[in-house]
Amino acid sequence: MNSQFSRKLAARVTYVVVLLAASTLSFAASGVWSPTGTMVSARDGHTATILTNGQILAAGGTNNGVALNSAELYNPTAGTWVSTGNMSVGRTLARAVVLSNGSVLVMGGCLNDCLSSTTNSAEIYNPTAGTFTATGSMVQARAEFGVTLLANGHVLVAGGCTAYDANGCLAVTNKAEIYDPAAATWKATGALRGSRHAMTATLLASGKVLVAGGATAAMDAINSSEIYDPTAKTWTLGLKMVTARSDYASITLGTGKILFTGGEDINGVSINKAELYNPSTGKFTATGNMTATREEHTAVLLANGNVLVSGGNKKTLTTQTPLASAELYNPSAGTWSATGSMSNARAGHTSTVLHNGNVVNTGGSDAVNELNSAELYTP
């Protein structure tokens, strides 16, 4: 069963200097989390994107099992959240990407609790006006798909789940398509060699795109990879991952390698295994294991080159436990070490790196409810 879906269905380097009275300097503790404003709405399965002005746009998600069309902005200077314009469609498990002109494209996702339908609608957020406007609809309705901003400013989406039932994803697509911001239209491009969802798509330095792992409609994690060539508009099979995984988190390191962390294995159990993809060789190799097994977690690249992984679910064959723990990956050593834990255990949340290098985690769900809390991590 798709753990993210079943959980929703069931519950629905920079230091801050402070000048003291005695004119001595004190520095904020590093590696710790602190509360940073309460969100306007509790939300899980939402999108979060950092705007060019440094604010964070959080949009959609679910609250009490209902998909939200609302959106809100985080002001890092004030540490507060305020409402902004609503989307035309309530959506969860959608995807969002900042376009070359600074506007935000939000696309796809599930309507309501995902049992209704997925959507092919898309809309553009204008940060200056604070409003969403509809743009061309995707060829294929989908949720939990891969998305990438290509070097030419177009947007590639691939795969995804097209239908759900109470047990999770029912149907998965191999279709891929391209959004042209100038024309505001979508056009089909070469299809993936295999259908998959619950994966990521990563732009490589070459301009090509890597899609790896994910899951089939039977919720079986896969270890295959594919490379999209935007010139030929075709996919070619890549080498296999070390470990089959879905609902993982991935991030591109400063070296250009891509780090894949955790997720669910072929048995639907969360794992602590991590691996690296080397674009130069096309090979996946194992790296150090995380300190905890986790899926539905987040991973972000810090200014010092380390990777911060936080939250997610620890899932066994019979239990599922949201995590408050966080850990750091050192690319030079290939090892993980624990860092400060969040105040709230959360999965299905978002992590966003601010312009000053701090990280904001927002929303998600604990074992029972969607959350409206947000936390700030100081590296």
QUIZI-V521651 format. One record per pair of residues at least 6 apart in sequence whose ideal C-beta (glycine too) atoms are under 7 Angstrom apart, sorted by sequence separation. I is the first residue (numbers start at 1). J is the second residue. If there is no record, write none. Layout:
BEGIN
i->[I;I]
j->[J;J]
END
This chain:
BEGIN
i->[19;20;50;51;62;98;99;111;149;150;164;203;204;215;216;252;253;264;265;301;302;353;354;365;60;61;74;125;163;179;202;215;228;277;313;314;329;352;363;364;17;18;48;49;60;73;96;97;110;111;124;147;148;161;163;178;201;202;213;214;227;250;251;262;263;276;299;300;313;328;351;352;363;60;72;73;96;109;123;124;147;162;177;178;213;226;227;250;262;275;276;313;314;327;328;363;17;48;72;96;108;109;123;147;161;162;177;201;213;226;250;262;275;299;313;327;351;72;73;108;123;124;146;161;162;177;178;226;227;275;276;298;312;327;328;350;15;16;46;47;59;72;94;95;108;123;145;146;177;199;226;248;249;275;297;298;311;327;349;350;362;15;46;47;58;70;71;94;95;121;122;145;146;159;160;175;176;199;212;224;225;248;249;261;274;297;298;311;325;326;349;350;361;46;57;58;71;94;122;145;159;176;199;211;225;248;260;274;297;326;349;360;361;15;43;46;71;94;107;122;145;159;176;199;210;211;225;245;248;259;260;274;297;326;349;45;57;70;71;93;106;121;122;144;175;176;198;224;225;247;273;274;296;310;325;326;348;360;361;44;45;56;69;92;93;105;106;120;143;144;174;197;198;210;223;246;247;259;260;272;295;296;309;324;347;348;43;44;55;56;69;91;92;120;142;143;158;174;196;197;209;223;245;246;258;272;294;295;308;309;324;346;347;358;359;39;43;55;69;87;91;105;106;138;142;157;192;196;208;209;241;245;257;258;290;294;342;346;358;43;55;69;91;104;120;142;156;157;174;196;208;223;245;257;272;294;295;308;309;324;346;358;42;55;69;90;93;103;104;120;141;174;195;208;223;244;257;272;293;307;324;345;41;54;68;103;119;140;156;173;222;243;244;271;292;306;307;323;344;357;67;103;118;155;172;207;221;256;270;306;322;67;103;117;118;154;155;172;221;270;306;322;43;67;102;118;154;172;221;270;322;346;154;196;245;305;41;60;344;59;91;153;169;213;243;262;41;212;261;294;344;60;62;89;108;194;243;41;60;61;107;142;213;215;262;264;292;311;40;60;89;213;214;243;262;263;310;343;39;108;110;140;159;193;213;242;262;292;342;60;108;109;158;192;241;313;88;108;140;213;262;311;312;8;87;139;159;161;291;311;8;37;59;108;140;159;160;290;139;159;261;311;138;159;40;310;37;39;193;242;36;37;38;40;67;118;158;190;192;221;239;241;242;270;322;37;67;88;118;172;189;190;193;221;238;239;242;270;322;67;85;87;118;156;172;190;221;239;270;291;322;66;84;85;86;88;171;220;269;288;290;45;47;49;57;59;85;139;170;199;213;248;269;287;288;291;45;47;65;136;138;169;198;202;210;212;247;249;251;253;259;261;269;288;47;49;60;94;115;135;136;137;139;198;219;247;249;250;251;12;52;93;95;97;105;107;114;115;136;169;200;202;249;251;262;311;51;93;115;168;205;254;264;296;298;300;308;310;12;95;97;108;145;159;296;298;12;100;144;146;148;150;156;158;298;300;311;8;99;110;144;146;147;148;149;303;49;146;148;159;302;151;202;251;8;97;47;300;249;148;146;212;210;57;308;259;156;206;53;105;205;204;304;51;255;303;302;253;150;99;9;5;9;5;6;5;1;2;1;2;2;1;4;3;3;1;76;74;13;13;3;4;3;56;54;54;48;50;61;45;44;46;48;56;58;33;63;31;32;35;62;31;33;3;33;3;7;48;3;46;44;43;44;42;44;39;36;39;44;42;43;42;42;42;41;39;38;38;39;37;35;36;36;7;35;36;34;14;33;34;14;33;4;13;33;32;30;31;29;30;28;11;11;7;11;12;13]
j->[25;26;56;57;68;104;105;117;155;156;170;209;210;221;222;258;259;270;271;307;308;359;360;371;67;68;81;132;170;186;209;222;235;284;320;321;336;359;370;371;25;26;56;57;68;81;104;105;118;119;132;155;156;169;171;186;209;210;221;222;235;258;259;270;271;284;307;308;321;336;359;360;371;69;81;82;105;118;132;133;156;171;186;187;222;235;236;259;271;284;285;322;323;336;337;372;27;58;82;106;118;119;133;157;171;172;187;211;223;236;260;272;285;309;323;337;361;83;84;119;134;135;157;172;173;188;189;237;238;286;287;309;323;338;339;361;27;28;58;59;71;84;106;107;120;135;157;158;189;211;238;260;261;287;309;310;323;339;361;362;374;28;59;60;71;83;84;107;108;134;135;158;159;172;173;188;189;212;225;237;238;261;262;274;287;310;311;324;338;339;362;363;374;60;71;72;85;108;136;159;173;190;213;225;239;262;274;288;311;340;363;374;375;30;58;61;86;109;122;137;160;174;191;214;225;226;240;260;263;274;275;289;312;341;364;61;73;86;87;109;122;137;138;160;191;192;214;240;241;263;289;290;312;326;341;342;364;376;377;61;62;73;86;109;110;122;123;137;160;161;191;214;215;227;240;263;264;276;277;289;312;313;326;341;364;365;61;62;73;74;87;109;110;138;160;161;176;192;214;215;227;241;263;264;276;290;312;313;326;327;342;364;365;376;377;58;62;74;88;106;110;124;125;157;161;176;211;215;227;228;260;264;276;277;309;313;361;365;377;63;75;89;111;124;140;162;176;177;194;216;228;243;265;277;292;314;315;328;329;344;366;378;63;76;90;111;114;124;125;141;162;195;216;229;244;265;278;293;314;328;345;366;63;76;90;125;141;162;178;195;244;265;266;293;314;328;329;345;366;379;90;126;141;178;195;230;244;279;293;329;345;91;127;141;142;178;179;196;245;294;330;346;68;92;127;143;179;197;246;295;347;371;180;222;271;331;68;87;371;87;119;181;197;241;271;290;70;241;290;323;373;90;92;119;138;224;273;72;91;92;138;173;244;246;293;295;323;342;72;92;121;245;246;275;294;295;342;375;72;141;143;173;192;226;246;275;295;325;375;94;142;143;192;226;275;347;123;143;175;248;297;346;347;44;123;175;195;197;327;347;45;74;96;145;177;196;197;327;177;197;299;349;177;199;81;351;79;81;235;284;79;80;81;83;110;161;201;233;235;264;282;284;285;313;365;81;111;132;162;216;233;234;237;265;282;283;286;314;366;112;130;132;163;201;217;235;266;284;315;336;367;112;130;131;132;134;217;266;315;334;336;92;94;96;104;106;132;186;217;246;260;295;316;334;335;338;93;95;113;184;186;217;246;250;258;260;295;297;299;301;307;309;317;336;96;98;109;143;164;184;185;186;188;247;268;296;298;299;300;62;102;143;145;147;155;157;164;165;186;219;250;252;299;301;312;361;102;144;166;219;256;305;315;347;349;351;359;361;64;147;149;160;197;211;348;350;65;153;197;199;201;203;209;211;351;353;364;62;153;164;198;200;201;202;203;357;104;201;203;214;357;207;258;307;65;155;106;359;309;209;211;277;277;125;377;329;228;279;127;179;279;279;379;127;331;379;379;331;230;181;113;114;166;164;168;168;167;168;168;169;219;219;247;247;264;268;354;360;303;304;295;296;296;352;354;355;350;352;363;348;348;350;352;360;362;340;370;339;340;343;370;340;342;313;343;315;320;362;320;363;363;363;364;363;365;362;360;363;370;369;370;370;371;372;372;372;372;373;374;374;373;374;375;347;375;376;375;356;375;376;357;376;348;357;377;378;378;379;378;379;378;365;368;365;369;370;379]
END
